[in-house]
Amino acid sequence: MGRQAEGRARDTVVVGFDLGHGETALVMAHADGSTHPAVLDLPGSTRRQALTAVAELEGHGVLIGEAALTTPGVHYLATEFKSEKVQRAEVRRPVILFVSKIAEEVRTRGLIPPGRPTLWVFGVPSSWSDTVRRRYARLLGEAVQGDVEVVRESRAAMLYARESGEITLSAGRLSGQVVIADLGGLTLGYTYIADHAGSSPKDHGNPVLGAALIDEAIRAYIVGRHEDQERINDILLRDPTELRRLRVLCRRGKETFFRTSEATLRLNPTVRTGEIGLVTDPDSGETITVHARLSLAEMDTILDTPLAALDGRSWREAFRADLSEALSRLDGKPDVLLLTGGPSRMPFVLDIARELAGADRAVLGKEPEFAIAQGLALAGRMGIRAAGFRADVRQLTESGRITTLVEDRMGLLTDLLGSAVTEGITERHVIPAFVQWRNGEIRTLDDVVRRVANEVNEMITSSTDSRLAAAMAAWQNDLAPELEALTRPICRRWGLEPEALRLPHASVGAGGVIKFDVDTTAATGTLSTISTLVSVVLAGVISTTLFGAGLAVLATTGPFAVIATFLAGLGIAIVGKGRLQQHFMAADLPRPLRRTKSEAGLIAKLRSGARTQEEELARSLAPQFLAESGRKLTDETARAFAQQLDALADDTELLLS
């Protein structure tokens, strides 16, 4: 990222815009700040939230929130319009009217700093598809006339939980098995964070189990028991605006009810708590008083009433079953079950959560109604900072500095490869092949060399052999501090721990697989996979060398040099005689001639000097690896380190906020 572009990014104001089914909340954060996002007091809001309602009034333009519901004479009113059916006019129109009016209000009233670039971050339920998210983003961009990002609400809840300290962190990462249940008006979404290696946050959602179903059940209950039931139903059928107003009244009645102490309600079982409103006949103008007020017993009845939208289950029953199924996806009970979303304030929700997860494990967020808005702002801020961070990482990986570092340390890698190839070669391969040659089972000494090369290649490239993985792990561990020196300035620049991009210590696990000694991280599996793939590259390099220039090195160095010297007593000077030596190596010598010298004496000599001779052979093979495949080795391993840094950067982004 260029310095000018970086400056613009850091100067950005991030607005977390939680457009809810029933109420809307906005919070603001600065991309270059580290303070907690601030909740904005929206015009006409109650408790720092605005009713998700929009109306049009002749001569007065667009009204939002409370004014949209209470102002007489409006010719258009919409509520509860958040929907995944974003291509429909009944969704597009109110979304554009409501969102554009909110954006206009916060700008003109100075709630966000003027003249600063602004990123608007909206949330969607986890159950919405990526296609719907993209359509929704285009619609919202049209409404705010600015940059828009759309984030899954479950991810926003996770970021809020982490930032608020309501779930613990270990070594900068979320620890244990954590489930975040975000209960909204439309849906119930879950986010899972587990500290198993290779894990990353996962989410899913129930697209129908929202608290708005309770509002509708309250409406059906109070209208069904009203003395003017038929007249009210007739008005609601003729005037959808009155139906919307009544649903809002029922939602407010529900909120008032659940804000009342349950102990108070139990002590006064006949007392009804809630809200009172009016239903207005659009033709006559006459009004009917409606009491969205309930006793404890009546609310219990509503919560336990079978609902068609839930396949005949009651809301409370469906919530219990859904949460139970969500928790069953874990390995045991969660360490923390965090409840977010305004409807999670209903006490019975926490009661069920404690029953299923454990009384000491279920937690209600401090401000659940603002959790999503705050998480959205954090996601936007994190995204801006992560983009700068990733740009710096990409600039490093594309700069050639990693390739230069790898090139400088390539000698160590080829030394390790030489040792991996030659360790134990005398006992395992050379002596058995020489004995077979003496017995006439192998035709020529050249064939002996090729036999040894084949056997060494098959063994070292076998999936059960760990020598190449060990060589790769040792080399990577040696190079890691120098690579960290390149990444440390990037980490400091973005407010991360200096060692955040440090490659973890590598070792060899079962089956010769490279593993990393690291706490739970989404990158672990990727790192292991990349390193194992590099081991495959190393195997190819060894094969190329052994069956190329390596054959001549094997024939004249280390154990074979001992054999050649020993066999010089046959009367033919093998070593250093050019064509004569080549002819001797290629000759099918008579068996009596092969047995002229003592086999036991040669084997004893080979064994006594095996370590020295194998080290000599390793030193001779090392430069051949570079000569045969040096460019490939350098390019492939440098690319692997770049991919490993990229994988670490994916995980590290979660620490940016």
NORWO-V501256 format. One line per field, one symbol per residue. psi: psi as a letter, one per 40 degrees, with the letter a starting at -180 (. if undefined). A space follows every 50 residues. Layout:
psi=???
//
This chain:
psi=hiddddddddehhhhhgghiddihiiiiihdeieiiihhhhiheihfeih hgiiihhheebhiibddddehieiehhhifehiegeeidedddddddddd ddddddddefdihieiihhhhiiiideiiddddddddddddddefahiih ihdddddddddddeeeiiihfeihiahhhhhhhaddihiihhhifiheii hiiiiheegiedddddddddddddeidfddddddddddgddddddddddd dddddddeehhddddddgeehhhbihaihhhddeeiihhhhfhiiddddd dddehhhdeffeiidddddddddddddeeigaiidhhhhihdeeehdddd ddddddehdedhhhidgdeedddddddddddddddddddddddddddeee ddddddddeddddddddddddeheddddddddddddddeedhdidddddd ddddddddddeieeheddddddddddddddddddddeddddddefihded fhhihiihaiefhhihgiihieedddddddddddddddddddddddebdd dddddeibddddddddedeeehhdheebdddddddeigiiddddedihdd ddddddddedddddddddddddddddddfddddddddddddddddddddd dddeeh.
//
